[in-house]
Amino acid sequence: MARKQYKAHFTTKTQQITRAGWDPLAHWYDGWVGKDGSHHHRQLAIPSLLELLHLQAGEDVLDIGAGQGVLAPYIARTQANYVGVEVSPRLLRLARQRHGNTGTFLQGDARYLARIPGIQQASFDAAVFLLSIQDMNPLQPIMDAVAWALRGGGRIVIVMTHPCFRIPRQSGWGWQEDRKLQYRRIDRYLTPLTIPMKPYPGQTQGTTLSFHRPLEHYVNGLARSGLLLDQMREITTYKTTSQGPHSHAENLAHQEIPLFLAIRARKTT
Ligand SMILES: C[S@@+](CC[C@H](N)C(=O)[O-])C[C@H]1O[C@@H](n2cnc3c(N)ncnc32)[C@H](O)[C@@H]1O
């Protein structure tokens, strides 16, 4: 498909989906994540986030796109103070029910943190995005809002699907028979895309949007808001294949190609 047509195709669908956002999926998502987090949360995303955050007791942490609040108890266990911001009213309600005893949950849009009662300028030591930034758009106002909310020297930690290797509908595994090799196929990378997500197993209603951006958009967007990158983790899956004729090659590929990325940046002023 030519580039122009391709973009138009996604834009029409996008307009219908953004209005509802995550609300129609709230109960399905809450069931999938549960009290302590999905396997992805527990094995990969939350440990990487906590490692890069390196929290101290008494620090103030802002979780942006908090969902049903899965991160709150993990932050509370470090004796830091947790505030979650979530735009979906249903997810916010679920977060308060599940984890209201371990933190504060506020409704609002990541682009407009200054409009949320209870959030003040330069009042947080850290801001985090746990598997949420790729669901948010546009990036720059969000980075500006985070920089506004952070204290000088404060840090931002983002855990996301890897923008180089995991591009919904535009990447996947392949098998090259003559080399007995599992490879990763990337069809598109540099063009930012708005992608309606396919339903997850067990998900009966609602579709969300994923926003693909090349890595340079993240690094340059952070820098434009005065947030300078100082750490990165490229995270491979915890899954291993034990059976099947390709299991050795599959495991090798899974250990070489990271499907998640964690980055940390610091507010310079
Ligand atoms: C994949 S979920 C991740 C939720 C949670 N961090 C977790 O790991 O379970 C993405 C979340 O981002 C929220 N979100 C998307 N755009 C947002 C925005 N502009 N402001 C605040 N939250 C937003 C969605 O409503 C959704 O709850």
The ligand as an SDF file (V2000), in Angstrom:
LIG
                    3D

 27 29  0  0  0  0  0  0  0  0999 V2000
   -1.8150   -0.7180   28.5030 C   0  0  0  0  0  0  0  0  0  0  0  0
   -2.6180    0.2610   29.6950 S   0  0  0  0  0  0  0  0  0  0  0  0
   -1.3670    0.2040   30.9600 C   0  0  0  0  0  0  0  0  0  0  0  0
   -1.9480    0.4360   32.3100 C   0  0  0  0  0  0  0  0  0  0  0  0
   -0.9980    0.1760   33.4890 C   0  0  0  0  0  0  0  0  0  0  0  0
    0.1230    1.0750   33.4970 N   0  0  0  0  0  0  0  0  0  0  0  0
   -0.5480   -1.2440   33.4850 C   0  0  0  0  0  0  0  0  0  0  0  0
    0.6560   -1.5010   33.2810 O   0  0  0  0  0  0  0  0  0  0  0  0
   -1.3820   -2.1290   33.6880 O   0  0  0  0  0  0  0  0  0  0  0  0
   -2.4670    1.9440   29.0950 C   0  0  0  0  0  0  0  0  0  0  0  0
   -3.2020    2.9390   29.9610 C   0  0  0  0  0  0  0  0  0  0  0  0
   -2.9110    4.2820   29.5310 O   0  0  0  0  0  0  0  0  0  0  0  0
   -4.0860    5.0610   29.7160 C   0  0  0  0  0  0  0  0  0  0  0  0
   -3.9960    6.2850   28.9180 N   0  0  0  0  0  0  0  0  0  0  0  0
   -3.9790    6.3800   27.5630 C   0  0  0  0  0  0  0  0  0  0  0  0
   -3.8960    7.6720   27.1980 N   0  0  0  0  0  0  0  0  0  0  0  0
   -3.8440    8.4050   28.3430 C   0  0  0  0  0  0  0  0  0  0  0  0
   -3.7290    9.7910   28.6170 C   0  0  0  0  0  0  0  0  0  0  0  0
   -3.6400   10.6860   27.6250 N   0  0  0  0  0  0  0  0  0  0  0  0
   -3.6860   10.1920   29.8980 N   0  0  0  0  0  0  0  0  0  0  0  0
   -3.7550    9.2880   30.9170 C   0  0  0  0  0  0  0  0  0  0  0  0
   -3.8710    7.9650   30.7270 N   0  0  0  0  0  0  0  0  0  0  0  0
   -3.9180    7.5210   29.4470 C   0  0  0  0  0  0  0  0  0  0  0  0
   -5.1840    4.1180   29.2720 C   0  0  0  0  0  0  0  0  0  0  0  0
   -6.4650    4.5310   29.6920 O   0  0  0  0  0  0  0  0  0  0  0  0
   -4.7130    2.8100   29.8870 C   0  0  0  0  0  0  0  0  0  0  0  0
   -5.1830    2.6310   31.1920 O   0  0  0  0  0  0  0  0  0  0  0  0
  1  2  1  0
  2  3  1  0
  2 10  1  0
  3  4  1  0
  4  5  1  0
  5  6  1  0
  5  7  1  0
  7  8  2  0
  7  9  1  0
 10 11  1  0
 11 12  1  0
 11 26  1  0
 12 13  1  0
 13 14  1  0
 13 24  1  0
 14 15  1  0
 14 23  1  0
 15 16  2  0
 16 17  1  0
 17 18  1  0
 17 23  2  0
 18 19  1  0
 18 20  2  0
 20 21  1  0
 21 22  2  0
 22 23  1  0
 24 25  1  0
 24 26  1  0
 26 27  1  0
M  CHG  2   2   1   9  -1
M  END
$$$$
